[in-house]
Amino acid sequence: MCRVHGKTVDGETRCEHYHSPLDVIAIKFACCNKFYPCYQCHEETAGHEAAVWPREHFNEQAILCGVCKTTLSIHAYMDTEHCPYCHAAFNPGCQLHHHLYFESTERGCQ
C-alpha cells in the first residue's frame, strides 16, 4: 500500500486543507516520488520545492484513489471524473490546481 505523507485527516487521503467528500486522491510528486494529498501538504512538510510531472511521464502511476487505494496514471486521472475501479467521484475543482502538479497540455489543463 502507498504511504501518504502530509497532514492527512482520514484514511481516504483527505487533509486539513481539502477534506470534502470528493477530496479522495493523493498525488505522487515528481520531485520526491512520495504521495501527498495536496500541494499545500507537500509545501508544508516535504522540506523541498515541488516539481511538476513532465508530459512525457503522464503514464506514471502517480494518482492514488483514497477510497480503493488503486493507483492511476496521470493520463487516466485527467480523462475521468471518478475512479475507474471503485467509481468514487473526484473533486472537479482539483483541475484548478493541475498546473501545480502537471506540465500543461494542449487541452488547457493548467
Gaussian input, Z-matrix of N, CA and C with variables (Angstrom, degrees):
# hf/3-21g

backbone

0 1
 N
 C     1     B1
 C     2     B2     1     A1
 N     3     B3     2     A2     1     D1
 C     4     B4     3     A3     2     D2
 C     5     B5     4     A4     3     D3
 N     6     B6     5     A5     4     D4
 C     7     B7     6     A6     5     D5
 C     8     B8     7     A7     6     D6
 N     9     B9     8     A8     7     D7
 C    10    B10     9     A9     8     D8
 C    11    B11    10    A10     9     D9
 N    12    B12    11    A11    10    D10
 C    13    B13    12    A12    11    D11
 C    14    B14    13    A13    12    D12
 N    15    B15    14    A14    13    D13
 C    16    B16    15    A15    14    D14
 C    17    B17    16    A16    15    D15
 N    18    B18    17    A17    16    D16
 C    19    B19    18    A18    17    D17
 C    20    B20    19    A19    18    D18
 N    21    B21    20    A20    19    D19
 C    22    B22    21    A21    20    D20
 C    23    B23    22    A22    21    D21
 N    24    B24    23    A23    22    D22
 C    25    B25    24    A24    23    D23
 C    26    B26    25    A25    24    D24
 N    27    B27    26    A26    25    D25
 C    28    B28    27    A27    26    D26
 C    29    B29    28    A28    27    D27
 N    30    B30    29    A29    28    D28
 C    31    B31    30    A30    29    D29
 C    32    B32    31    A31    30    D30
 N    33    B33    32    A32    31    D31
 C    34    B34    33    A33    32    D32
 C    35    B35    34    A34    33    D33
 N    36    B36    35    A35    34    D34
 C    37    B37    36    A36    35    D35
 C    38    B38    37    A37    36    D36
 N    39    B39    38    A38    37    D37
 C    40    B40    39    A39    38    D38
 C    41    B41    40    A40    39    D39
 N    42    B42    41    A41    40    D40
 C    43    B43    42    A42    41    D41
 C    44    B44    43    A43    42    D42
 N    45    B45    44    A44    43    D43
 C    46    B46    45    A45    44    D44
 C    47    B47    46    A46    45    D45
 N    48    B48    47    A47    46    D46
 C    49    B49    48    A48    47    D47
 C    50    B50    49    A49    48    D48
 N    51    B51    50    A50    49    D49
 C    52    B52    51    A51    50    D50
 C    53    B53    52    A52    51    D51
 N    54    B54    53    A53    52    D52
 C    55    B55    54    A54    53    D53
 C    56    B56    55    A55    54    D54
 N    57    B57    56    A56    55    D55
 C    58    B58    57    A57    56    D56
 C    59    B59    58    A58    57    D57
 N    60    B60    59    A59    58    D58
 C    61    B61    60    A60    59    D59
 C    62    B62    61    A61    60    D60
 N    63    B63    62    A62    61    D61
 C    64    B64    63    A63    62    D62
 C    65    B65    64    A64    63    D63
 N    66    B66    65    A65    64    D64
 C    67    B67    66    A66    65    D65
 C    68    B68    67    A67    66    D66
 N    69    B69    68    A68    67    D67
 C    70    B70    69    A69    68    D68
 C    71    B71    70    A70    69    D69
 N    72    B72    71    A71    70    D70
 C    73    B73    72    A72    71    D71
 C    74    B74    73    A73    72    D72
 N    75    B75    74    A74    73    D73
 C    76    B76    75    A75    74    D74
 C    77    B77    76    A76    75    D75
 N    78    B78    77    A77    76    D76
 C    79    B79    78    A78    77    D77
 C    80    B80    79    A79    78    D78
 N    81    B81    80    A80    79    D79
 C    82    B82    81    A81    80    D80
 C    83    B83    82    A82    81    D81
 N    84    B84    83    A83    82    D82
 C    85    B85    84    A84    83    D83
 C    86    B86    85    A85    84    D84
 N    87    B87    86    A86    85    D85
 C    88    B88    87    A87    86    D86
 C    89    B89    88    A88    87    D87
 N    90    B90    89    A89    88    D88
 C    91    B91    90    A90    89    D89
 C    92    B92    91    A91    90    D90
 N    93    B93    92    A92    91    D91
 C    94    B94    93    A93    92    D92
 C    95    B95    94    A94    93    D93
 N    96    B96    95    A95    94    D94
 C    97    B97    96    A96    95    D95
 C    98    B98    97    A97    96    D96
 N    99    B99    98    A98    97    D97
 C   100   B100    99    A99    98    D98
 C   101   B101   100   A100    99    D99
 N   102   B102   101   A101   100   D100
 C   103   B103   102   A102   101   D101
 C   104   B104   103   A103   102   D102
 N   105   B105   104   A104   103   D103
 C   106   B106   105   A105   104   D104
 C   107   B107   106   A106   105   D105
 N   108   B108   107   A107   106   D106
 C   109   B109   108   A108   107   D107
 C   110   B110   109   A109   108   D108
 N   111   B111   110   A110   109   D109
 C   112   B112   111   A111   110   D110
 C   113   B113   112   A112   111   D111
 N   114   B114   113   A113   112   D112
 C   115   B115   114   A114   113   D113
 C   116   B116   115   A115   114   D114
 N   117   B117   116   A116   115   D115
 C   118   B118   117   A117   116   D116
 C   119   B119   118   A118   117   D117
 N   120   B120   119   A119   118   D118
 C   121   B121   120   A120   119   D119
 C   122   B122   121   A121   120   D120
 N   123   B123   122   A122   121   D121
 C   124   B124   123   A123   122   D122
 C   125   B125   124   A124   123   D123
 N   126   B126   125   A125   124   D124
 C   127   B127   126   A126   125   D125
 C   128   B128   127   A127   126   D126
 N   129   B129   128   A128   127   D127
 C   130   B130   129   A129   128   D128
 C   131   B131   130   A130   129   D129
 N   132   B132   131   A131   130   D130
 C   133   B133   132   A132   131   D131
 C   134   B134   133   A133   132   D132
 N   135   B135   134   A134   133   D133
 C   136   B136   135   A135   134   D134
 C   137   B137   136   A136   135   D135
 N   138   B138   137   A137   136   D136
 C   139   B139   138   A138   137   D137
 C   140   B140   139   A139   138   D138
 N   141   B141   140   A140   139   D139
 C   142   B142   141   A141   140   D140
 C   143   B143   142   A142   141   D141
 N   144   B144   143   A143   142   D142
 C   145   B145   144   A144   143   D143
 C   146   B146   145   A145   144   D144
 N   147   B147   146   A146   145   D145
 C   148   B148   147   A147   146   D146
 C   149   B149   148   A148   147   D147
 N   150   B150   149   A149   148   D148
 C   151   B151   150   A150   149   D149
 C   152   B152   151   A151   150   D150
 N   153   B153   152   A152   151   D151
 C   154   B154   153   A153   152   D152
 C   155   B155   154   A154   153   D153
 N   156   B156   155   A155   154   D154
 C   157   B157   156   A156   155   D155
 C   158   B158   157   A157   156   D156
 N   159   B159   158   A158   157   D157
 C   160   B160   159   A159   158   D158
 C   161   B161   160   A160   159   D159
 N   162   B162   161   A161   160   D160
 C   163   B163   162   A162   161   D161
 C   164   B164   163   A163   162   D162
 N   165   B165   164   A164   163   D163
 C   166   B166   165   A165   164   D164
 C   167   B167   166   A166   165   D165
 N   168   B168   167   A167   166   D166
 C   169   B169   168   A168   167   D167
 C   170   B170   169   A169   168   D168
 N   171   B171   170   A170   169   D169
 C   172   B172   171   A171   170   D170
 C   173   B173   172   A172   171   D171
 N   174   B174   173   A173   172   D172
 C   175   B175   174   A174   173   D173
 C   176   B176   175   A175   174   D174
 N   177   B177   176   A176   175   D175
 C   178   B178   177   A177   176   D176
 C   179   B179   178   A178   177   D177
 N   180   B180   179   A179   178   D178
 C   181   B181   180   A180   179   D179
 C   182   B182   181   A181   180   D180
 N   183   B183   182   A182   181   D181
 C   184   B184   183   A183   182   D182
 C   185   B185   184   A184   183   D183
 N   186   B186   185   A185   184   D184
 C   187   B187   186   A186   185   D185
 C   188   B188   187   A187   186   D186
 N   189   B189   188   A188   187   D187
 C   190   B190   189   A189   188   D188
 C   191   B191   190   A190   189   D189
 N   192   B192   191   A191   190   D190
 C   193   B193   192   A192   191   D191
 C   194   B194   193   A193   192   D192
 N   195   B195   194   A194   193   D193
 C   196   B196   195   A195   194   D194
 C   197   B197   196   A196   195   D195
 N   198   B198   197   A197   196   D196
 C   199   B199   198   A198   197   D197
 C   200   B200   199   A199   198   D198
 N   201   B201   200   A200   199   D199
 C   202   B202   201   A201   200   D200
 C   203   B203   202   A202   201   D201
 N   204   B204   203   A203   202   D202
 C   205   B205   204   A204   203   D203
 C   206   B206   205   A205   204   D204
 N   207   B207   206   A206   205   D205
 C   208   B208   207   A207   206   D206
 C   209   B209   208   A208   207   D207
 N   210   B210   209   A209   208   D208
 C   211   B211   210   A210   209   D209
 C   212   B212   211   A211   210   D210
 N   213   B213   212   A212   211   D211
 C   214   B214   213   A213   212   D212
 C   215   B215   214   A214   213   D213
 N   216   B216   215   A215   214   D214
 C   217   B217   216   A216   215   D215
 C   218   B218   217   A217   216   D216
 N   219   B219   218   A218   217   D217
 C   220   B220   219   A219   218   D218
 C   221   B221   220   A220   219   D219
 N   222   B222   221   A221   220   D220
 C   223   B223   222   A222   221   D221
 C   224   B224   223   A223   222   D222
 N   225   B225   224   A224   223   D223
 C   226   B226   225   A225   224   D224
 C   227   B227   226   A226   225   D225
 N   228   B228   227   A227   226   D226
 C   229   B229   228   A228   227   D227
 C   230   B230   229   A229   228   D228
 N   231   B231   230   A230   229   D229
 C   232   B232   231   A231   230   D230
 C   233   B233   232   A232   231   D231
 N   234   B234   233   A233   232   D232
 C   235   B235   234   A234   233   D233
 C   236   B236   235   A235   234   D234
 N   237   B237   236   A236   235   D235
 C   238   B238   237   A237   236   D236
 C   239   B239   238   A238   237   D237
 N   240   B240   239   A239   238   D238
 C   241   B241   240   A240   239   D239
 C   242   B242   241   A241   240   D240
 N   243   B243   242   A242   241   D241
 C   244   B244   243   A243   242   D242
 C   245   B245   244   A244   243   D243
 N   246   B246   245   A245   244   D244
 C   247   B247   246   A246   245   D245
 C   248   B248   247   A247   246   D246
 N   249   B249   248   A248   247   D247
 C   250   B250   249   A249   248   D248
 C   251   B251   250   A250   249   D249
 N   252   B252   251   A251   250   D250
 C   253   B253   252   A252   251   D251
 C   254   B254   253   A253   252   D252
 N   255   B255   254   A254   253   D253
 C   256   B256   255   A255   254   D254
 C   257   B257   256   A256   255   D255
 N   258   B258   257   A257   256   D256
 C   259   B259   258   A258   257   D257
 C   260   B260   259   A259   258   D258
 N   261   B261   260   A260   259   D259
 C   262   B262   261   A261   260   D260
 C   263   B263   262   A262   261   D261
 N   264   B264   263   A263   262   D262
 C   265   B265   264   A264   263   D263
 C   266   B266   265   A265   264   D264
 N   267   B267   266   A266   265   D265
 C   268   B268   267   A267   266   D266
 C   269   B269   268   A268   267   D267
 N   270   B270   269   A269   268   D268
 C   271   B271   270   A270   269   D269
 C   272   B272   271   A271   270   D270
 N   273   B273   272   A272   271   D271
 C   274   B274   273   A273   272   D272
 C   275   B275   274   A274   273   D273
 N   276   B276   275   A275   274   D274
 C   277   B277   276   A276   275   D275
 C   278   B278   277   A277   276   D276
 N   279   B279   278   A278   277   D277
 C   280   B280   279   A279   278   D278
 C   281   B281   280   A280   279   D279
 N   282   B282   281   A281   280   D280
 C   283   B283   282   A282   281   D281
 C   284   B284   283   A283   282   D282
 N   285   B285   284   A284   283   D283
 C   286   B286   285   A285   284   D284
 C   287   B287   286   A286   285   D285
 N   288   B288   287   A287   286   D286
 C   289   B289   288   A288   287   D287
 C   290   B290   289   A289   288   D288
 N   291   B291   290   A290   289   D289
 C   292   B292   291   A291   290   D290
 C   293   B293   292   A292   291   D291
 N   294   B294   293   A293   292   D292
 C   295   B295   294   A294   293   D293
 C   296   B296   295   A295   294   D294
 N   297   B297   296   A296   295   D295
 C   298   B298   297   A297   296   D296
 C   299   B299   298   A298   297   D297
 N   300   B300   299   A299   298   D298
 C   301   B301   300   A300   299   D299
 C   302   B302   301   A301   300   D300
 N   303   B303   302   A302   301   D301
 C   304   B304   303   A303   302   D302
 C   305   B305   304   A304   303   D303
 N   306   B306   305   A305   304   D304
 C   307   B307   306   A306   305   D305
 C   308   B308   307   A307   306   D306
 N   309   B309   308   A308   307   D307
 C   310   B310   309   A309   308   D308
 C   311   B311   310   A310   309   D309
 N   312   B312   311   A311   310   D310
 C   313   B313   312   A312   311   D311
 C   314   B314   313   A313   312   D312
 N   315   B315   314   A314   313   D313
 C   316   B316   315   A315   314   D314
 C   317   B317   316   A316   315   D315
 N   318   B318   317   A317   316   D316
 C   319   B319   318   A318   317   D317
 C   320   B320   319   A319   318   D318
 N   321   B321   320   A320   319   D319
 C   322   B322   321   A321   320   D320
 C   323   B323   322   A322   321   D321
 N   324   B324   323   A323   322   D322
 C   325   B325   324   A324   323   D323
 C   326   B326   325   A325   324   D324
 N   327   B327   326   A326   325   D325
 C   328   B328   327   A327   326   D326
 C   329   B329   328   A328   327   D327

   B1=1.4579
   B2=1.5227
   B3=1.3107
   B4=1.4553
   B5=1.5274
   B6=1.2980
   B7=1.4648
   B8=1.5269
   B9=1.3219
   B10=1.4630
   B11=1.5291
   B12=1.3061
   B13=1.4568
   B14=1.5213
   B15=1.3097
   B16=1.4587
   B17=1.5038
   B18=1.3038
   B19=1.4594
   B20=1.5245
   B21=1.3508
   B22=1.4651
   B23=1.5249
   B24=1.3241
   B25=1.4655
   B26=1.5270
   B27=1.3388
   B28=1.4642
   B29=1.5224
   B30=1.3051
   B31=1.4485
   B32=1.5132
   B33=1.3265
   B34=1.4624
   B35=1.5243
   B36=1.2750
   B37=1.4804
   B38=1.5277
   B39=1.3174
   B40=1.4663
   B41=1.5254
   B42=1.3215
   B43=1.4615
   B44=1.5256
   B45=1.3132
   B46=1.4637
   B47=1.5247
   B48=1.3251
   B49=1.4696
   B50=1.5242
   B51=1.3373
   B52=1.4666
   B53=1.5318
   B54=1.3219
   B55=1.4661
   B56=1.5214
   B57=1.3324
   B58=1.4624
   B59=1.5292
   B60=1.3217
   B61=1.4674
   B62=1.5357
   B63=1.3330
   B64=1.4640
   B65=1.5295
   B66=1.3102
   B67=1.4641
   B68=1.5243
   B69=1.3298
   B70=1.4611
   B71=1.5305
   B72=1.3140
   B73=1.4638
   B74=1.5231
   B75=1.3131
   B76=1.4599
   B77=1.5240
   B78=1.3094
   B79=1.4573
   B80=1.5228
   B81=1.3451
   B82=1.4533
   B83=1.5310
   B84=1.3018
   B85=1.4567
   B86=1.5207
   B87=1.3291
   B88=1.4616
   B89=1.5253
   B90=1.3009
   B91=1.4605
   B92=1.5210
   B93=1.3277
   B94=1.4625
   B95=1.5259
   B96=1.3370
   B97=1.4706
   B98=1.5222
   B99=1.3242
   B100=1.4573
   B101=1.5225
   B102=1.3279
   B103=1.4564
   B104=1.5214
   B105=1.3381
   B106=1.4658
   B107=1.5199
   B108=1.3401
   B109=1.4599
   B110=1.5277
   B111=1.3391
   B112=1.4660
   B113=1.5240
   B114=1.3178
   B115=1.4592
   B116=1.5222
   B117=1.3364
   B118=1.4580
   B119=1.5240
   B120=1.3151
   B121=1.4664
   B122=1.5283
   B123=1.3303
   B124=1.4619
   B125=1.5215
   B126=1.3031
   B127=1.4612
   B128=1.5363
   B129=1.3270
   B130=1.4688
   B131=1.5221
   B132=1.3406
   B133=1.4600
   B134=1.5284
   B135=1.3234
   B136=1.4667
   B137=1.5265
   B138=1.3236
   B139=1.4510
   B140=1.5234
   B141=1.3242
   B142=1.4581
   B143=1.5258
   B144=1.3152
   B145=1.4597
   B146=1.5274
   B147=1.2999
   B148=1.4681
   B149=1.5267
   B150=1.3247
   B151=1.4664
   B152=1.5206
   B153=1.3244
   B154=1.4662
   B155=1.5294
   B156=1.3321
   B157=1.4621
   B158=1.5238
   B159=1.3378
   B160=1.4683
   B161=1.5280
   B162=1.3264
   B163=1.4682
   B164=1.5216
   B165=1.3223
   B166=1.4715
   B167=1.5364
   B168=1.3137
   B169=1.4662
   B170=1.5362
   B171=1.3106
   B172=1.4616
   B173=1.5341
   B174=1.3304
   B175=1.4656
   B176=1.5250
   B177=1.3064
   B178=1.4695
   B179=1.5273
   B180=1.3215
   B181=1.4641
   B182=1.5348
   B183=1.3179
   B184=1.4608
   B185=1.5211
   B186=1.3225
   B187=1.4663
   B188=1.5263
   B189=1.3188
   B190=1.4584
   B191=1.5201
   B192=1.3359
   B193=1.4575
   B194=1.5274
   B195=1.3128
   B196=1.4511
   B197=1.5148
   B198=1.3242
   B199=1.4602
   B200=1.5312
   B201=1.3394
   B202=1.4678
   B203=1.5249
   B204=1.3348
   B205=1.4711
   B206=1.5233
   B207=1.3197
   B208=1.4575
   B209=1.5231
   B210=1.3362
   B211=1.4596
   B212=1.5190
   B213=1.3083
   B214=1.4653
   B215=1.5170
   B216=1.3137
   B217=1.4619
   B218=1.5291
   B219=1.2992
   B220=1.4719
   B221=1.5261
   B222=1.3535
   B223=1.4705
   B224=1.5273
   B225=1.3289
   B226=1.4679
   B227=1.5208
   B228=1.3166
   B229=1.4654
   B230=1.5208
   B231=1.3164
   B232=1.4579
   B233=1.5285
   B234=1.3279
   B235=1.4601
   B236=1.5292
   B237=1.3344
   B238=1.4619
   B239=1.5232
   B240=1.3001
   B241=1.4677
   B242=1.5247
   B243=1.3377
   B244=1.4622
   B245=1.5245
   B246=1.2990
   B247=1.4555
   B248=1.5262
   B249=1.3190
   B250=1.4652
   B251=1.5272
   B252=1.3168
   B253=1.4674
   B254=1.5271
   B255=1.3343
   B256=1.4727
   B257=1.5291
   B258=1.3246
   B259=1.4635
   B260=1.5322
   B261=1.3297
   B262=1.4722
   B263=1.5239
   B264=1.3067
   B265=1.4673
   B266=1.5178
   B267=1.3398
   B268=1.4607
   B269=1.5181
   B270=1.3041
   B271=1.4615
   B272=1.5359
   B273=1.3461
   B274=1.4677
   B275=1.5317
   B276=1.3108
   B277=1.4627
   B278=1.5164
   B279=1.3176
   B280=1.4683
   B281=1.5261
   B282=1.3180
   B283=1.4659
   B284=1.5227
   B285=1.3090
   B286=1.4652
   B287=1.5224
   B288=1.3285
   B289=1.4612
   B290=1.5254
   B291=1.3134
   B292=1.4670
   B293=1.5227
   B294=1.3122
   B295=1.4683
   B296=1.5318
   B297=1.3204
   B298=1.4635
   B299=1.5313
   B300=1.3281
   B301=1.4622
   B302=1.5238
   B303=1.3356
   B304=1.4599
   B305=1.5298
   B306=1.3238
   B307=1.4562
   B308=1.5302
   B309=1.3209
   B310=1.4630
   B311=1.5241
   B312=1.3236
   B313=1.4502
   B314=1.5152
   B315=1.3150
   B316=1.4704
   B317=1.5269
   B318=1.3313
   B319=1.4647
   B320=1.5236
   B321=1.3044
   B322=1.4505
   B323=1.5167
   B324=1.2944
   B325=1.4724
   B326=1.5163
   B327=1.3008
   B328=1.4513
   B329=1.4791
   A1=109.82
   A2=116.69
   A3=122.97
   A4=110.08
   A5=115.46
   A6=120.13
   A7=108.22
   A8=116.27
   A9=121.75
   A10=107.66
   A11=115.90
   A12=123.06
   A13=110.06
   A14=116.77
   A15=120.49
   A16=112.16
   A17=115.18
   A18=121.92
   A19=110.87
   A20=115.00
   A21=119.76
   A22=110.01
   A23=114.39
   A24=119.54
   A25=112.61
   A26=116.84
   A27=118.73
   A28=110.72
   A29=116.37
   A30=122.71
   A31=115.26
   A32=117.99
   A33=121.44
   A34=111.15
   A35=117.60
   A36=128.09
   A37=115.27
   A38=117.80
   A39=117.95
   A40=108.26
   A41=115.48
   A42=119.16
   A43=109.43
   A44=115.47
   A45=118.56
   A46=111.92
   A47=117.99
   A48=121.42
   A49=112.39
   A50=116.74
   A51=122.74
   A52=108.00
   A53=115.56
   A54=118.67
   A55=113.52
   A56=116.52
   A57=119.60
   A58=108.64
   A59=118.02
   A60=120.34
   A61=113.34
   A62=117.98
   A63=121.90
   A64=113.53
   A65=118.43
   A66=121.87
   A67=110.05
   A68=115.15
   A69=120.31
   A70=113.00
   A71=117.80
   A72=118.61
   A73=109.51
   A74=114.33
   A75=122.02
   A76=106.02
   A77=115.55
   A78=121.16
   A79=109.48
   A80=115.30
   A81=120.08
   A82=106.57
   A83=116.99
   A84=120.60
   A85=110.43
   A86=115.85
   A87=122.49
   A88=112.01
   A89=117.41
   A90=121.69
   A91=113.60
   A92=118.49
   A93=120.78
   A94=113.99
   A95=117.18
   A96=121.96
   A97=112.96
   A98=116.69
   A99=122.48
   A100=108.84
   A101=115.76
   A102=121.41
   A103=110.57
   A104=115.38
   A105=123.69
   A106=107.37
   A107=117.92
   A108=120.37
   A109=113.31
   A110=117.00
   A111=119.19
   A112=110.36
   A113=114.90
   A114=120.52
   A115=112.02
   A116=117.47
   A117=119.90
   A118=111.22
   A119=117.02
   A120=120.08
   A121=109.98
   A122=116.77
   A123=120.60
   A124=109.66
   A125=116.20
   A126=121.56
   A127=111.82
   A128=116.37
   A129=121.26
   A130=113.89
   A131=118.56
   A132=118.56
   A133=115.89
   A134=119.52
   A135=120.54
   A136=113.64
   A137=117.90
   A138=120.15
   A139=114.52
   A140=116.67
   A141=121.19
   A142=108.95
   A143=115.72
   A144=121.40
   A145=110.84
   A146=116.45
   A147=121.54
   A148=110.59
   A149=114.75
   A150=121.97
   A151=107.71
   A152=116.92
   A153=120.69
   A154=110.02
   A155=114.98
   A156=120.41
   A157=109.04
   A158=118.67
   A159=120.23
   A160=110.24
   A161=115.93
   A162=121.90
   A163=112.90
   A164=116.51
   A165=119.21
   A166=112.77
   A167=117.84
   A168=121.95
   A169=112.21
   A170=117.86
   A171=120.57
   A172=113.58
   A173=118.16
   A174=121.00
   A175=111.02
   A176=117.63
   A177=123.16
   A178=110.29
   A179=116.01
   A180=122.19
   A181=107.17
   A182=116.78
   A183=121.88
   A184=113.91
   A185=117.86
   A186=121.12
   A187=108.27
   A188=116.15
   A189=121.74
   A190=109.01
   A191=116.29
   A192=120.09
   A193=106.55
   A194=116.91
   A195=121.45
   A196=113.72
   A197=117.37
   A198=120.82
   A199=110.49
   A200=117.40
   A201=120.19
   A202=113.56
   A203=117.18
   A204=123.95
   A205=113.38
   A206=117.20
   A207=122.42
   A208=108.84
   A209=116.36
   A210=119.49
   A211=110.14
   A212=114.55
   A213=122.99
   A214=108.32
   A215=115.14
   A216=118.62
   A217=108.39
   A218=115.69
   A219=120.07
   A220=109.36
   A221=116.73
   A222=119.67
   A223=111.33
   A224=116.94
   A225=120.86
   A226=110.62
   A227=116.59
   A228=121.03
   A229=111.44
   A230=117.02
   A231=120.63
   A232=112.51
   A233=116.68
   A234=121.02
   A235=113.75
   A236=118.28
   A237=119.55
   A238=111.24
   A239=115.54
   A240=121.62
   A241=110.71
   A242=116.09
   A243=120.80
   A244=108.93
   A245=116.40
   A246=121.36
   A247=109.40
   A248=117.89
   A249=119.54
   A250=113.04
   A251=118.15
   A252=122.10
   A253=112.48
   A254=117.29
   A255=119.75
   A256=112.57
   A257=116.94
   A258=124.79
   A259=114.34
   A260=117.15
   A261=120.07
   A262=108.56
   A263=116.23
   A264=121.05
   A265=110.07
   A266=115.60
   A267=122.56
   A268=109.01
   A269=116.78
   A270=122.43
   A271=109.78
   A272=118.28
   A273=120.02
   A274=112.12
   A275=117.77
   A276=121.35
   A277=113.46
   A278=117.20
   A279=120.52
   A280=111.63
   A281=116.70
   A282=119.92
   A283=111.92
   A284=116.72
   A285=120.18
   A286=112.29
   A287=116.41
   A288=121.13
   A289=113.37
   A290=118.56
   A291=120.87
   A292=111.98
   A293=117.66
   A294=119.97
   A295=112.24
   A296=117.65
   A297=121.24
   A298=111.71
   A299=116.97
   A300=122.08
   A301=113.42
   A302=116.46
   A303=121.66
   A304=110.78
   A305=115.04
   A306=120.03
   A307=107.87
   A308=117.15
   A309=119.83
   A310=111.04
   A311=115.19
   A312=122.15
   A313=109.56
   A314=116.06
   A315=120.78
   A316=111.48
   A317=116.58
   A318=120.39
   A319=112.23
   A320=117.83
   A321=120.20
   A322=114.07
   A323=118.32
   A324=121.26
   A325=108.75
   A326=115.18
   A327=119.53
   A328=110.81
   D1=146.95
   D2=-179.12
   D3=-79.72
   D4=132.91
   D5=175.31
   D6=-85.06
   D7=133.86
   D8=178.83
   D9=-105.36
   D10=124.02
   D11=-179.40
   D12=-94.67
   D13=167.74
   D14=176.88
   D15=105.86
   D16=-155.59
   D17=-173.90
   D18=-104.04
   D19=61.17
   D20=-178.96
   D21=-71.62
   D22=148.50
   D23=179.52
   D24=-118.60
   D25=-7.66
   D26=176.08
   D27=-155.46
   D28=177.03
   D29=-176.65
   D30=-78.43
   D31=0.05
   D32=178.85
   D33=-109.15
   D34=23.45
   D35=174.69
   D36=73.21
   D37=11.87
   D38=174.11
   D39=-68.53
   D40=151.50
   D41=-178.60
   D42=-129.33
   D43=178.71
   D44=-178.87
   D45=-68.19
   D46=-17.44
   D47=179.41
   D48=-89.00
   D49=-40.44
   D50=-176.80
   D51=-132.56
   D52=110.96
   D53=-173.42
   D54=-142.79
   D55=32.64
   D56=174.49
   D57=-78.02
   D58=168.85
   D59=176.97
   D60=-57.53
   D61=-22.81
   D62=-177.95
   D63=-91.92
   D64=-6.52
   D65=-177.39
   D66=-87.28
   D67=75.16
   D68=-172.63
   D69=-124.63
   D70=30.92
   D71=174.35
   D72=-125.76
   D73=155.17
   D74=169.47
   D75=-125.10
   D76=150.63
   D77=-177.38
   D78=-117.66
   D79=131.44
   D80=173.58
   D81=-77.57
   D82=122.47
   D83=-178.75
   D84=-81.28
   D85=136.80
   D86=-177.27
   D87=-62.78
   D88=-29.26
   D89=-175.59
   D90=-73.52
   D91=-29.21
   D92=-173.00
   D93=-134.80
   D94=-3.72
   D95=-178.57
   D96=56.47
   D97=33.43
   D98=175.98
   D99=-117.94
   D100=143.66
   D101=178.98
   D102=-83.66
   D103=135.44
   D104=174.55
   D105=-133.90
   D106=149.02
   D107=178.34
   D108=-67.83
   D109=-29.04
   D110=-177.24
   D111=-161.44
   D112=169.16
   D113=-179.92
   D114=-63.88
   D115=-31.81
   D116=180.00
   D117=-69.08
   D118=-40.38
   D119=176.31
   D120=-60.41
   D121=-43.10
   D122=178.46
   D123=-62.94
   D124=-48.61
   D125=-178.11
   D126=-57.87
   D127=-40.37
   D128=-174.66
   D129=-83.63
   D130=-19.37
   D131=-173.18
   D132=-127.65
   D133=-16.55
   D134=-173.07
   D135=-75.53
   D136=-32.41
   D137=-179.18
   D138=82.68
   D139=12.63
   D140=176.38
   D141=-153.50
   D142=166.99
   D143=-179.24
   D144=-76.86
   D145=143.83
   D146=179.13
   D147=-76.06
   D148=150.76
   D149=173.69
   D150=-122.92
   D151=144.78
   D152=178.81
   D153=-87.10
   D154=153.19
   D155=175.68
   D156=-73.20
   D157=126.59
   D158=174.66
   D159=-72.13
   D160=151.18
   D161=-177.47
   D162=-51.06
   D163=-38.38
   D164=-176.58
   D165=-69.18
   D166=-4.96
   D167=177.57
   D168=-112.62
   D169=17.07
   D170=-178.65
   D171=-70.04
   D172=-4.76
   D173=172.92
   D174=-86.75
   D175=-6.08
   D176=178.08
   D177=-61.62
   D178=136.66
   D179=176.23
   D180=-77.18
   D181=82.94
   D182=-170.46
   D183=-115.99
   D184=3.96
   D185=179.81
   D186=-119.64
   D187=129.94
   D188=179.20
   D189=-111.62
   D190=122.92
   D191=172.56
   D192=-76.83
   D193=120.07
   D194=-178.71
   D195=-70.85
   D196=-17.89
   D197=-178.78
   D198=-79.97
   D199=-55.79
   D200=-176.34
   D201=-102.10
   D202=-5.71
   D203=177.92
   D204=67.45
   D205=23.55
   D206=176.60
   D207=-90.85
   D208=143.49
   D209=175.92
   D210=-95.95
   D211=147.47
   D212=178.61
   D213=-124.12
   D214=153.80
   D215=172.23
   D216=-73.01
   D217=161.39
   D218=176.99
   D219=-61.02
   D220=-42.64
   D221=177.26
   D222=-56.67
   D223=-48.75
   D224=-178.27
   D225=-60.48
   D226=-42.43
   D227=179.56
   D228=-63.29
   D229=-43.78
   D230=-177.43
   D231=-70.70
   D232=-17.59
   D233=-178.34
   D234=-98.17
   D235=9.51
   D236=-177.03
   D237=-142.21
   D238=166.32
   D239=176.87
   D240=-115.60
   D241=2.49
   D242=-179.75
   D243=-152.96
   D244=164.54
   D245=178.57
   D246=-68.42
   D247=127.15
   D248=179.56
   D249=-70.23
   D250=-10.99
   D251=-178.15
   D252=-97.67
   D253=-51.53
   D254=-177.09
   D255=-108.52
   D256=-6.11
   D257=177.41
   D258=69.50
   D259=16.27
   D260=174.72
   D261=-63.71
   D262=135.04
   D263=179.14
   D264=-73.95
   D265=140.46
   D266=175.88
   D267=-100.74
   D268=152.37
   D269=-178.92
   D270=-71.07
   D271=115.25
   D272=179.58
   D273=-65.37
   D274=-21.38
   D275=177.96
   D276=-66.76
   D277=-17.24
   D278=178.79
   D279=-62.10
   D280=-24.60
   D281=178.67
   D282=-59.26
   D283=-26.60
   D284=178.38
   D285=-65.29
   D286=-18.99
   D287=-177.86
   D288=-108.44
   D289=4.56
   D290=-177.62
   D291=-53.16
   D292=-36.80
   D293=-177.78
   D294=-64.05
   D295=-17.86
   D296=178.26
   D297=-82.07
   D298=-16.25
   D299=-175.94
   D300=-116.93
   D301=-34.76
   D302=-169.92
   D303=-128.97
   D304=140.53
   D305=173.19
   D306=-59.69
   D307=143.35
   D308=-175.64
   D309=-63.81
   D310=153.84
   D311=179.56
   D312=-118.52
   D313=171.26
   D314=179.59
   D315=-62.73
   D316=-25.83
   D317=-177.16
   D318=-78.57
   D319=-0.06
   D320=176.82
   D321=85.56
   D322=16.22
   D323=177.85
   D324=-74.58
   D325=79.45
   D326=-177.71
   D327=-121.79

